[in-house]
């Protein structure tokens, strides 16, 4: 895609990004991940494998929260309820190019 094609055009962006946003909203169940409580006790487990698994869960929760925030922002921009920022534009254009922001 050229730079011109990636400029904000609500119709083009909606066509390219709305399916991604809808899929994310169908797949991501925020309540499920919010219920997962990883405490310091979990992270300091005596079994190193158990501690590793809990650390990975904590990292995954953080990554999911970042993705959710980004997709939510893009959805609001497409709906016209939030302003486009440099950060959200960069994330959206990466998605439009088939990349990972």
Buried (B, 14 or more C-beta within 10 A) or exposed (E): EEEEEBEEEEEBBBEBBBEBBEEBBEEBEEEEBEEEEBEEEBBEBEEEEEBEBBBEBBEEBEEBBEBBEBBBBBBBBBEEEBEBEEEBBEBBBBBBEEEEB
